[in-house]
């Protein structure tokens, strides 16, 4: 996707009000909050957005049936999944664990096998050989799967850094990846003795297009985790192409 288009879409999302008069849905899944249904001008669909701007697109890209259905049902204001450490009210059916449940911090009084003679009572952290431990990598992999990102490749790029290559085909998955990364980073994936200071995120679509590249520092992760900056603002400010 082109940078100009991506920045315009995300800026529109941030500026949009809570409810739209008409939701324009593209066949690729993107949504635009408009004042009214589009009109055809010189063969192009003219959409008057809620924020006062106008958008001209190829009408063949619009899913008219989905636009009508979404507008009637009021589904245009779908929010991105928020990662929390608590589960919603349980139901009898099995539910997928939240990110907070996945990263349950190890308790200091957790029992460990006793070794005869000179074994220490408390397990020592793994020796730092210049790379992040496999336990930290596995925690990040499980966290990405919990937010719907199943195609991933994570490698240690240093003693305190990770390179993560992810396939994210939608804006929601891009934002979920950013949120999951910051959540684990500030908590060092819940692994005792670990320190994660940098995550290199390389996100792409299934067809190979770029979905955004980021170098998330610990400062960035802290700002995202305490909500002093939103995922949308972080994307616009920090994306690298």
N, C-alpha and C positions, 0 to 999 in steps of 0.2 A: 504494500500500500504506500502511497506517496505521503511524505511528511506533512505537506500543507493540508491535505484532506484529513489526515488523522488528527492534527492539531485543531482544525475547525470543528470536527465532530465532538471532540472531548470538551472544547470550550463551550459548545452548544449545550452539552449535557450538564455542565456545571451551572450555567446561567438559567436553565429551564426552571419554570415554576413547578409546583407539586402536581398540578393537573393540567392537561391539555385539552383543547376543544376537539382536536382531531389528531390521531396517531398515524403517521405514515410509516409503513413497514416495508423495508426492501427485501427482495428475495434472499439476500445473503444474511438476513436476520437483524440488520441495523434498524433502529427506530428514530424518527424525528418527531418532536412535539410541535404541532402546527396550530395556527389559529383556525384554519378551516381546511377542507379538502383541496388538493392541488387543482390547478387549472392548466390546460394545455395552451402554450403560447409558442408559435413557430415550431411546432413539433416537439417541444420540450415541456416537461412537467414543472410548473412554477409553484414552489411551496413557500408560503409565508410563515416563517417560524415564530414561536411565541415571544422570543427575545427581540423581535423587530427586524431581524435579518431575513433575507430571502435566499432560497436555494433552487438552482435549476439543475435537473437531472433527467436522464433518459427514462421515459415512462415505462419502457420494457423492464427496467430494474425494479419497479414497484410491484409488490404483491398486493393487489387491490383487495382480494377477498380477505387476506389476513389483516389488512389495514382496517377494513370495515368491522371485522370481528373484534379486533383489539380495542378499537375506539368504543364499540357498543358495550363491551364487557369491562371497560375501564382498566385494562391491563398495561397501559403504556407507562405507568409509573413504577415498574418493577424495580426493586432495589437489589443491589449486589449483596450477596450473602455476607453477613458480618460474622467474623470468627470470634467466638466466645469460649470461655473456659467452663461454662455450665451447659448442660443438656436441656432441651425443652421438655415439657411434660411428657413422660414416658407413656407409650401405648403398648398393648399386648404384643404388637408385631415388632420384629427386630428393626432397629434403626441404626443408621451409619453413625459411627462415633464422631464427635466434634474434634476440632484441632486441639482444644485444651485437654481432652481426654487422651489423645494420642501422645501428648508430650507431658505426661504425668511425671513430675520431678521425683527422682529417686530419694527415698527417705534415709537419713543417716543410720537409723537403727535396723535397717533391713538385714536380715540374717544372711551370712555368707558361710560357705563351708570352711571348717577349721582344718588347718594343716598342722601336722605334728611338728614339734620342736620349735624352730625359729620363725615360723610364719607370723607376720604382723596381724593384730586383731582387726585393723581397718584396711580394706583393700586400697592399694595405692593406685593413683590414676595411671593410664597407659603412658609409656615413655614417649616423649615428643621427638619424633625422628624427622621433623621438618614438614610434616603433612598432617592434615585433619584426620582424626580417627574414623574408622568405618562406622562406628556407632552413631556418630554425628551425621554422616552421610545418609545412613539408613533412616534416621529420624526425619530428615528433610524429604527423602523420597516418599515416605508414608504420608507426610503432611500434604505434599502436592497431590497424591492420589486421593486424599480425603476431600480435596476441593475440585476434583474432576479432571486432573491433569495426569494422564496415564503414560504418555510418551515423554520420557525424561532421561537425561544422562548427566550424572553428577560426578565430578572428580575433584580431588583436593588440588588446589593451585598454590598451596603454601601452608605454613604452620597454623595460620589463622584465617585462611581464605578458601572459598569454594567456587568452582565454575559450574553453573547449572544451565544446561541446554534443555528447553522445554518447548512442547508443541501446544500452543494456545490459539484455538480457532475463533474465539469470540472475545468481545470486550470484557465480559464478566470473568472469563478465565484469566485474562491478562491482569485484571484488578485483584482477583483471588490469589494469583501467584505472588503479586507484590505484597498483599496483606499477609499471606502465609510466611513469606520469606522474612518480613520484618518481625513477625510474632516469634518465630523460632530464633532469630538472630539475637534479639535482646535477652533471650533466656538461655542462649548457648545450647539450644536444642534439649535442655534439661539434662545434659550430660556433665557429671561432676568432673572438674578439672579442665573442661574444654573452654576455648575462647574463640569466638567467631567475630572477626572485625571487618570482613569484606565478602560480599557475594556478587559475583559477576553473573548477571542474568542475560541469557541469549534466548529470546522467545521468537518462534516462527509459526507460520500456519502449516497445515498439512501439505499444501501445494508448494511449500518452500519459500513463501513470501515472509518478509520480516514483520514481526508483531511487536518489536521493541527490544532494545538492548539497554541494560542499566548496569551501573557499578554502585551497588548499595553499600554505603558505609554504615558503621555503627550509629553515627549521628543521624543519618537518614532513617534508619530502622527505629530509633527511639522516637523521632518526630512522628512517624507513621503510627507507631504503637500507642502513643499518648494522644493521638488525633490532633496534634497541632498543625498537621498538614494532611489533606485527604489523598486517597490513591489517585484521583483525577489530577490534582494539582502536582503531585509528585511526577506523574507521567509526563505532563506538559513541560515541567521544569528540567527533568533529569534524563529524558529519553535520548539515546544516542543512535544514529543511523549510519 
